[in-house]
């Protein structure tokens, strides 16, 4: 009788653990799917200029970009600094809403870091950021534009 009770308890415990594992897989899958379903805006009414070069940027649709657009109404200029040999970083001077996730960036990615800094990559890095957009240039073009010295960027709402 005691062996039967232990067997039943083990079956219940194993079933519970399998159920928890399946829920965790489902939760992770939902997170991954939501990331891949992030909508990209194609209405490029937010303009990014680095030094005197206007860039072709594809912007993400999220509340961080919406807040950036509000700041760009009156033109937003940010002094950027080279960092780590793969990015330019600059303080916005204000805090924006963020939804940081751990990502590996690619050359051309524009992200929000710590809710108050813009980062533009000409290399790659893995960290928690909020995606803002992507500059449509090759890695070589980005390195020529960003890797030699500190730059100034300007956001303008068209």
Kinemage of the C-alpha trace (Angstrom):
@kinemage 1
@onewidth
@group {chain A} dominant
@subgroup {mainchain}
@vectorlist {calphas} color= white
{ca unk a 1} P 0.000 0.000 0.000
{ca unk a 2} L 2.783 2.395 0.897
{ca unk a 3} L 4.541 1.692 -2.430
{ca unk a 4} L 1.311 2.516 -4.287
{ca unk a 5} L 0.992 5.836 -2.468
{ca unk a 6} L 4.640 6.708 -3.243
{ca unk a 7} L 4.098 5.737 -6.876
{ca unk a 8} L 1.009 7.959 -7.113
{ca unk a 9} L 2.847 10.861 -5.452
{ca unk a 10} L 5.757 10.458 -7.893
{ca unk a 11} L 3.404 10.406 -10.873
{ca unk a 12} L 1.672 13.566 -9.630
{ca unk a 13} L 5.030 15.264 -8.994
{ca unk a 14} L 6.378 14.340 -12.439
{ca unk a 15} L 3.162 15.551 -14.094
{ca unk a 16} L 3.400 18.828 -12.207
{ca unk a 17} L 7.048 19.336 -13.206
{ca unk a 18} L 6.314 18.571 -16.856
{ca unk a 19} L 3.432 21.048 -16.775
{ca unk a 20} L 5.682 23.757 -15.300
{ca unk a 21} L 8.336 23.113 -17.920
{ca unk a 22} L 5.785 23.334 -20.728
{ca unk a 23} L 4.430 26.617 -19.321
{ca unk a 24} L 7.930 28.067 -19.212
{ca unk a 25} L 8.534 27.059 -22.829
{ca unk a 26} L 5.201 28.619 -23.810
{ca unk a 27} L 6.036 31.842 -21.917
{ca unk a 28} L 9.444 32.103 -23.622
{ca unk a 29} L 7.901 31.400 -27.000
{ca unk a 30} L 5.389 34.217 -26.486
{ca unk a 31} L 8.195 36.635 -25.633
{ca unk a 32} L 10.172 35.618 -28.713
{ca unk a 33} L 7.095 35.912 -30.948
{ca unk a 34} L 6.276 39.396 -29.647
{ca unk a 35} L 9.814 40.530 -30.444
{ca unk a 36} L 9.620 39.227 -33.992
{ca unk a 37} L 6.193 40.802 -34.500
{ca unk a 38} L 7.441 44.301 -33.623
{ca unk a 39} L 6.032 46.628 -36.243
{ca unk a 40} L 8.362 48.804 -38.283
{ca unk a 41} L 7.067 52.169 -39.437
{ca unk a 42} L 7.781 53.025 -43.023
{ca unk a 43} L 6.576 56.650 -42.824
{ca unk a 44} L 9.986 58.250 -42.347
{ca unk a 45} L 8.717 61.525 -40.885
{ca unk a 46} L 11.518 61.494 -38.290
{ca unk a 47} L 14.781 62.593 -39.874
{ca unk a 48} L 18.232 61.709 -38.528
{ca unk a 49} L 21.272 63.689 -39.552
{ca unk a 50} L 24.836 62.780 -38.544
{ca unk a 51} L 27.118 65.770 -38.974
{ca unk a 52} L 25.667 67.103 -42.264
{ca unk a 53} L 24.524 63.774 -43.708
{ca unk a 54} L 20.803 62.977 -43.763
{ca unk a 55} L 20.361 59.227 -43.325
{ca unk a 56} L 17.786 56.729 -44.528
{ca unk a 57} L 16.373 55.229 -41.295
{ca unk a 58} L 13.654 52.663 -40.720
{ca unk a 59} L 11.977 53.495 -37.400
{ca unk a 60} L 10.251 51.045 -35.059
{ca unk a 61} L 6.729 51.689 -33.886
{ca unk a 62} L 6.897 52.053 -30.116
{ca unk a 63} L 6.329 54.644 -27.412
{ca unk a 64} L 10.057 55.467 -27.232
{ca unk a 65} L 10.102 56.555 -30.891
{ca unk a 66} L 6.855 58.481 -30.352
{ca unk a 67} L 8.483 60.368 -27.447
{ca unk a 68} L 11.600 61.003 -29.541
{ca unk a 69} L 9.404 62.486 -32.276
{ca unk a 70} L 7.880 64.900 -29.760
{ca unk a 71} L 11.368 66.095 -28.799
{ca unk a 72} L 12.339 66.368 -32.478
{ca unk a 73} L 9.500 68.812 -33.177
{ca unk a 74} L 11.800 71.612 -32.053
{ca unk a 75} L 14.919 69.833 -33.406
{ca unk a 76} L 16.948 67.703 -31.015
{ca unk a 77} L 20.744 67.863 -31.234
{ca unk a 78} L 22.904 65.348 -29.364
{ca unk a 79} L 26.669 65.316 -29.012
{ca unk a 80} L 27.806 61.726 -29.337
{ca unk a 81} L 30.987 60.079 -28.067
{ca unk a 82} L 32.742 57.009 -29.418
{ca unk a 83} L 32.609 54.116 -26.988
{ca unk a 84} L 34.091 50.644 -27.061
{ca unk a 85} L 35.145 50.805 -30.706
{ca unk a 86} L 31.684 49.792 -31.919
{ca unk a 87} L 29.223 52.562 -31.011
{ca unk a 88} L 28.506 56.250 -30.533
{ca unk a 89} L 26.618 57.236 -27.362
{ca unk a 90} L 24.966 60.527 -26.407
{ca unk a 91} L 22.680 61.840 -23.698
{ca unk a 92} L 19.219 62.981 -24.752
{ca unk a 93} L 18.918 65.254 -21.720
{ca unk a 94} L 15.487 63.800 -20.925
{ca unk a 95} L 14.088 60.420 -19.947
{ca unk a 96} L 12.054 58.540 -22.546
{ca unk a 97} L 9.743 55.580 -21.976
{ca unk a 98} L 11.622 52.338 -22.553
{ca unk a 99} L 11.029 48.636 -22.959
{ca unk a 100} L 14.539 47.207 -22.620
{ca unk a 101} L 15.197 43.664 -23.754
{ca unk a 102} L 18.487 41.821 -24.005
{ca unk a 103} L 19.493 41.973 -27.683
{ca unk a 104} L 22.552 41.659 -29.865
{ca unk a 105} L 22.820 44.758 -32.008
{ca unk a 106} L 23.973 44.999 -35.604
{ca unk a 107} L 25.755 47.825 -37.419
{ca unk a 108} L 23.200 50.560 -38.093
{ca unk a 109} L 20.982 49.827 -35.096
{ca unk a 110} L 19.732 52.853 -33.152
{ca unk a 111} L 18.718 52.073 -29.578
{ca unk a 112} L 17.743 53.735 -26.346
{ca unk a 113} L 19.985 52.931 -23.368
{ca unk a 114} L 19.024 53.631 -19.736
{ca unk a 115} L 15.976 55.585 -20.975
{ca unk a 116} L 18.090 58.705 -21.564
{ca unk a 117} L 20.854 57.909 -24.056
{ca unk a 118} L 20.858 57.282 -27.789
{ca unk a 119} L 23.295 54.659 -29.055
{ca unk a 120} L 24.155 54.180 -32.740
{ca unk a 121} L 26.128 51.069 -33.628
{ca unk a 122} L 28.779 50.645 -36.290
{ca unk a 123} L 29.724 47.311 -34.704
{ca unk a 124} L 27.858 44.877 -32.488
{ca unk a 125} L 27.100 44.477 -28.785
{ca unk a 126} L 24.802 42.475 -26.533
{ca unk a 127} L 22.984 44.358 -23.775
{ca unk a 128} L 19.519 45.459 -22.650
{ca unk a 129} L 18.221 48.178 -24.980
{ca unk a 130} L 15.006 49.521 -26.452
{ca unk a 131} L 15.009 49.361 -30.240
{ca unk a 132} L 14.397 52.673 -31.998
{ca unk a 133} L 15.418 52.141 -35.602
{ca unk a 134} L 17.991 51.038 -38.114
{ca unk a 135} L 20.191 53.113 -40.439
{ca unk a 136} L 20.138 51.668 -43.941
{ca unk a 137} L 23.874 51.806 -44.716
{ca unk a 138} L 26.543 49.129 -45.084
{ca unk a 139} L 28.903 48.332 -42.214
{ca unk a 140} L 31.777 50.033 -44.085
{ca unk a 141} L 29.723 53.201 -44.650
{ca unk a 142} L 28.752 53.257 -40.962
{ca unk a 143} L 32.346 52.788 -39.836
{ca unk a 144} L 33.471 55.666 -42.078
{ca unk a 145} L 30.732 57.872 -40.670
{ca unk a 146} L 31.024 56.930 -36.986
{ca unk a 147} L 34.333 55.316 -36.055
{ca unk a 148} L 36.855 58.120 -36.615
{ca unk a 149} L 35.725 60.813 -34.162
{ca unk a 150} L 32.900 61.965 -31.935
{ca unk a 151} L 29.876 63.158 -33.919
{ca unk a 152} L 26.820 65.351 -33.540
{ca unk a 153} L 23.416 63.988 -34.478
{ca unk a 154} L 20.227 65.907 -35.122
{ca unk a 155} L 16.660 64.641 -35.035
{ca unk a 156} L 14.056 66.687 -36.913
{ca unk a 157} L 10.388 66.036 -37.440
{ca unk a 158} L 9.525 66.561 -41.108
